[in-house]
Amino acid sequence: MKILVVNAGSSSLKYQLLDMENDKLLAKGNCEKIGLADPIISYKHDGKEEIFEGAKNHEEAIKKVLDVLVDKKNGVIKSFDEIGAIGHRVVMGGWIFKESTLIDDKVIEQIDRLSEMAPLHNPAHVLCMRACKKVMPNIPQVAVFDTSFHSSMPEKAYMYAIKYEDYEKFHVRRYGAHGTSHRFVTQELAKVLGKDVSEVNAITCHLGNGSSITAIKNGKSVDTSMGLTPLQGVVMGTRSGDIDPTVVQFLCSHKNQSVDQVLNYLNKECGLLGISGISSDHREVSQSAKKSNKRAQLALDLLAYSVKKYIGMYMAVLNGAEAIVFTGGIGENSYEAREQILQDLEYLGIVLDKDKNKNFKRGQIELISSPKSKVKVYVIPTNEELMMAKDTLEIVKNLKNSK
Ligand code: AMP
C-alpha cells in the first residue's frame, strides 16, 4: 500500500509518499508560503528536485501535491487511486487521543477543540484534513499525535502542582511532544539491543530546532521535558525552555508588553538565538563559537547544560537506564553537542568513545559509548514520517479486515 503522510502548518504543508511494501520513500516535498506572496511547492523524487508555483490555501495545496504525484511526465504514481491512505501529523492530542486514530467528522471537531493548546498547529491540521476529505473523499485518513506516546506518563509526572480543581476544569498538565520520534527511536533501540520494546529502559534525546528529552521505562514514556506546550524543557533554537513563571510578569512590566507578547518572545526570540544574538541554527552558533564569540559559546553551554540536567534527572526517575539515544538535527549531526552534554557523567556510568562519536557515517545507527560505559550511547536517525505511515497502515489494514 502507498501512504501519503502530511505535516501541515499554518503556511506550509510537508508531504511524503511512501511505498509500505518495502518502506520506500517515493517522493517528498513542501508547499511553502501557502496563502502568502510567491508560494512554492517543491517535489523531490528519484534524486531530482523540481519547484512549482504554490497554493493559495490548504485545499489547493493538497490538489497541487496530488497533481505533482500523478504528473504524466514526472509523477511517481499513475492515479490517486494508488494512494491507500493519508496519515496526518497532529501536534496536540491533549487528554483525548491516546493513540493514532482514524479520522471522521467527530475526530476533526475534537482536534479543532484542542486548538487552544496548539494555536499555531491544530487549526492548520484541521484545514488540511478537511481539504483532503474534499479532494479525496474515499481515502481513509489517520491522525498521528505528537502527544500520544506520552499518554503513558503517570500522574505524578504529568501533573503540575497547581490547584487540582483547575487541572480538572482546564486540563492544564504536561502533554509533551515529539512522541512519534521518541517512539520510533525506542523501537529502533529495541532492535539493536535485541530486545522486545517492552524491555527497553532508556533516555531518548530529540535535539533539533525544538528539543525534548524522554524517560522510557519498559518501552513507554514515563516522563518528558516538554510541558503543556513545547516551551517547557531544555534550551532550544528559539525557545527559552524551563523558566520561572515570574519572569513573564517581570518582562511584561519592564518591556511594557502583554502576556501574549512575552510568550511569543519566549517561543520565538530566545534560546540559542536570544543568547547568541546570531542565529537559532546550531551549526551557525557553533561556527561563531569556534571564532571565539563568547555569547555563541554561552548559548551552546546553556543548551548542553540543560540537556545534561534532564539526563541526570531521568537517570534518577528510571533508577538507571541501559541506553541514551541522540536523534534530531543536532542529536544526529553535532558530535560537539553530544560530547559537551555527556562530559563528566562517569559517575552515572556514561563514558563516550570520543573518537567513535566524531567519526562515523551519518544516517545510520551507531554505538558511540566506550566499552567501559555501563550505559550504551547510540545515535539513531529519526524517521517520524515512516512511523506515521506505519501507524496509518496498521489502522487501515484493521479497517479493511473488519469490513
Ligand atoms: P531539526 O529541527 O531536527 O531539523 O534540526 C535542526 C537543527 O539541527 C538546527 O539547529 C541545525 O543547525 C542542526 N543541524 C543540522 N545539521 C547539523 C550539523 N551537521 N551539525 C550541527 N548541527 C546540525
Residues whose N, C-alpha, C, O or C-beta is under 5 A from the ligand:
A	BS01	AMP	L207 G208 N209 G210 S280 D281 H282 R283 G328 G329 I330 N333 S334
